[in-house]
């Protein structure tokens, strides 16, 4: 199986210019990401390096409190973060940590992995969530570098896929020295797949950075306070149309209604705007020079890093990726800011977190557009704001303390 994997990944490397050319056209890559992914490393390297790898925004954000703890250690000169997406780079640039440096994760071919490790020579390696790369792991172990899987997550579906190739999966997963699982379910699955040492302290996404600067916009805050407003965050394709139709129904009852939509991929904003305008909705695309008017129906956010501001200002939040078959989006940021959270039934990626939040009456599940309308209408009428921040903050600090003590 390993031989077949290497053949496939080498083929992908050979055709990568074609793949990247297409991704350039849809703004998913740039020149730097292409160069770094195919094995050209030009960043300045310091002596003592530790390395974290997370696929995209969610994984990177979950480790910011850990990075802040590692920055305090004098024996570490540099913290390398690798990721796969341009959107994650925008988050990393905002991290207030002088030791952090970013580059894109290379294509997992054997010779590029060797070149990468020879250049950076990390003393410890941390993979985040479900990032498992066979060639990179093999080369890390050959160099006898400790490797950790933190906030390790694997769904039932992924477990069955890996388990079909049990010999191959046991060889790969057994290379991980320690896994700190994100849930009890993942702990069981990852142990069965071959990781010898697996512990569960809690999901790292409960932790919060102490240094995050929240952007403010006083004029926008004032407008939001004077509106009946709800926010659909991390929405995926088709969910924006559902939210548009929900707005049309709610508008009959709430005359001063505003819906804020924050797409998961803001590059889709122009397409979403067209779709919503086809419903005869007045859509305002976020822009510093544009102000919400009295007849604005939808305020469409088209830049990253604004969710905390809106969660601070708007307390009724629908979280996307849950009405479609995607697996849901992380609800903890909204929960920690005291929001009423509404979600669809497809939340496999965060099943245990949602179970906890539903039990505490912080989150509510809806299974249809009509139920979503009913739930938002209830919250808009009741002004029922949760006071969860202190409780969840205490839990997050405990998870951070235990995790850091285990991996430092």
N, C-alpha and C positions, 0 to 999 in steps of 0.2 A: 504493500500500500504506500509506503514511504517513497518507493521508486516512482510510482504513478504520480504521487503528489509533486515530486520534484520535476517530473516531465511537464506536468500541467503548469506549474509556476514559472518554469523556464520559458514555456511557450508564451505565457502572458507577458513576461519580460520582453521577449522578442517583438511582440506586437504592441507593446506599451506606447510607442509614439502615435499609433493610430487611435488608441483609447484616449490618450491625453489630448490629442488634437480635438476630438469630439468634446471632451470635458472642458477644454478652453472655451469652446463656443457657447457653453451653458454656464460659464463662470464658476466651474467647480475646481479649476486648477489655474495656476499661473506658472511663469518660468521657474521661479525658485522651487515651488513644490515639485515640479517635474524633475528638475536636476537632483534634488535631494532624494526623491523616491527611486531614482535609477542609480544612485550611489555616488553622487558628487557632494562632498562635505567641505564647506568653506568657512564654517563658523569657528571662532577662536575657542580652543579647548584649554581648560585649566587642569591642574594636576589631579586633584581628588574629586572624582565625579560620581554622583549617584544618578540613576536613570529611571524615569517614570514614563510609561506609555499608556495612553488612553485614546480610544477611537475618535471621539468627537467632543462636543460641548459638555454633555452631561457627565461624562467620565472625568474630564478635566476639572470641572467645577467641584466635583465631589472630593478632590484631593487638595484643594487650596488650603484648608486648615492644616493638613498634614505637611504641606510645603512650608507653611509658616513656622511649624515646629522644627523642621529640619534646617531652616535658615539660621536658627540660633546655635547650631552645632559648629564649633570652630574648625573641626577636622574635616569639614566638607567645604570645598572651594566652589563647586558648581553643581547645580541641579538641572539636568537635561530633561526636558519634556518633549516627547514625540507624539504626534497625532496624525490623523489621516485627512482632515478636512480644513478648508480655508476658514470656515466659520469658527472652528476651535481656536485658530490663531488669534482671532480678534479678542477672544476671552483671555488668552494667555498674555497678550500685550497689556492687559489691564491689571495683571497681578503685580502687587507692590512687593516684589521680592528681588533684591539685587543679584542673587545667585542664580536665578532662573534663566535658562536659555532654551530656545525652541528650535527644533528642526522637524521635518516631515519624516514619518516612518518609512524606511525603504521597502521596496518590493521584496518579498520573502524568498529570494533565491539564495542558494548556498554561498556563492562568491560575494554577493553584495552584503550579506549578513557578516561574513568574515571581515570584509573591509570596514564595515560600520564599527564592529567591536574593536578592531585593531586601532581605529582612529580615536574612539571615545574612551575605551578601556574603563568602563564603570566598575566601581567596587561592589555595588548592589544594583539589582534590577527589580522594578515593580511593574507588573502588568495589572491593568485595572479592568474590573468587570468581567468581560468574556473574551478578552483579547488573547488568543492562543495561536502562536505562529510556529509551526514545527521546525523549520530550518533555523530560525533565530534561537529558539529554545535549545536545540541541539548544540549550536555553537557556543551559547552561553555556558552550558554544562561542560563542554570540552575545556573551557577556560576556567572552570571551577569557581564561577561567580555565583553567589547566592541569588536565587530567583524567588520572588514572592508574587502571589496573585492576591491583590487586595480588593475588597468589596466584590469578591468572586461571585459571578452570577451565571446560572445556566437554567434554561427553561426545560420543562418536560420534553418538549419537541426537540430541542437541541440535544438533550441527553440521549434520546432514542436514536438520533442521527449518528452521534459519536459511537454509541454502543453497538451499532451495526458493524463497526470495524474495531471490535474490542481489543484485539492485539495491538493495533496501531495506536488507539486512544490511550491504552495503559502505558505504552512506551512514551508517549508525549506527555501525558499528565503526571507521570511519575517523576518527571524532571523538575517539577515545581517543589521547592523545599518546604514552603509553608503557604497555605491558603487561608485568608480571613474571609469567610463567606458573607454574602449580603443577606442571606435568609437561611432558615433551617432547612427548607426544601433544597436549596442549592448546596448546602453542606452535605446532605445525604447523597445527592447526585455526583458531586465532585469527588467524594470519597470512593464511590463505586467506580468512577472512571479511572482511578489510579493514584490520586494525590494521597500521600501517606499521612500528612499532618494537616488537618482542617479544623479551624475553630470558628465560632460564631459569637461576636460581641454585639452585633447590630449593624444596620445599614449606615455606611459612611455619609449617605446623603442626608442624614439627620443632623450632621455637623454643620457649623456655620463659621465663616471667616469673621474675625474681629475687625478686619481692616478694609472691608468693602465699602467703597464710596458710592452712595446712592445718588444718582443724578436727580436734580430738582428742577421743576418748571412751575413757578408760582402762579403764573397766569393760567396754565393748563389745569393745575390743581383746583384753582378757584372755579373754573368752568365745570369740572367734574363734580365738585361739591353741590353745584346748583342743578344737576341733572339726575334723572333716574338712570343709573348706568350699571351695566354688567360687562364683563370681559370674557372673551373666548380666547384662550391662550394655547400656544403650541398646536394649532389646528393643522390638519393635513387635507389633502385634496378631497373634495366633496363636502367636507365638514363646514367650510366657509359658506357654501350655499345653504346648508341646513341652518346655520346661524342667521343668515340673511332672511330666511323664511320665518324663523323664530322671531326675529325683530319685527317683521311685518305683522305677525299675530299680536305681539305684545304692544305694538304701537297703537292698536285700537283701544287699549286700556290705559296706557301710560303716554300722555301727550308730550311729555318732556323727556323722551327716551333717547339714550345714546348707547350704541353697542361698540365696544372697542375690540378689534380683532388683531391678535398677534400671531401670524403664521409661524409654524415651526421652521419653514424655509422662506425667509423674507424675499428671496430672489423671485418668488412667485407673485409678488405684490401686484404687478401690472395686470397679470392674468386674473387674479382674484378681483381686482377693481372692476374689470370688464364684466366678469360674471355677475357681480353684485349689482352693477348698474343696469344689467339686463332685467333685473327684478324691479326696476324703477326706484332703486334706493339711491339716496344722495351719499356718495362715498368721498371722504376726504383722506387723501394720502398724507401721512405724516411728513411735515416739512417745517423747518424753523420759521418760515415766513407766512405759513398758513394758520389761520385761526378757525376753531370750530364755530360754525354758524348755527343759528337757531334751527334751521331745517336740515342740519347734518344728521344722517341716520347712522352711518358707520364711520368710525375713525380707524383707519387701517395703518398699523405700525409697520414700517419697512426698514427698520434697522435693529441690530442686535444689542443686547445689554439693557433693555428698557423694562423688562418684566418686573423687576423689583419695585421700580417707581410706580407701575400700574397696580401691583398687588398692595402697595402701601396706600394708594389712593382709592382703589376700587375693591370692595370686599366680597363681591359676588362673582365667582370665577368658574367658568366651564373649562375643563382641561381636555384638549383634543387627543387625537390618536386613539380614542376609546369608543367612538361610534362606528369606526371602521375597523377592519381586521388588521390592526397594527400592533397592539399590545399595551397601549397607553403611554402617558408621559409622567415624569416624576412630579408628584403633588406636594413634596415637602416644602419647597420654597414658599408656596402659597399658604400652606398650613402654618408655617412658622411666623407668618405675618398676619395671622388671625383671620384668614379668609374663609368664607363658606365655599366649599369645593363641590362641584357637580361633575360627574364623569359618566361615560357610557359603560357597557358591560365588558368591553374588550380591554382588560387591564393586566394581562398575563405577565408583562414585564415588571410590574410593581404590585403583584398580588398580595404579598404579606403586608406591605406598607398600607395599601388601601383597606385591607381587612382591619388593621389597627386603627386607621383614621375613621372608618365607618363605625367601628365599635365605640369610639369616643364621640361619635356624632359630629365629626369635623367634615366628613365627606358624605355625599349622597349619590347613589347610582340611579341613572335614568336609562330606559331601554328604547325610547322612541322620541320623536320630535315633540309629540303632544305632552309627554311626561317632562321633557326639558322646559317647555313653555310653562307648565304648571309650577315646576320647582323654582324657576327664575322669578315668576310672578309672586310666589310666596315670599321669597327673600326680598324682592323690591318693596313689598308691602310691609314686611315685618321689621326691617332694619335690625335683623338678628345677627349681631357680630360676635364671633367666638373670641375667647381670651385664652388662646392655646400657647402663646409665645413662650412664656416662662417655663411651662411644663416640658415643651419640646426642646427648648434650649438646654435645660438641665440634662435631658436624655442624650442630646447630641454631644455635650461636653464629656459625658461618661464614656460614650462610644469612642470618641477621639482619644481620650486618655488611655484606654485599654489597647486600642489599635497601635498608637504610637509607641507605647511601652513594649509591645510585641515585636516591632520591626526596626526600632532605632539602632 
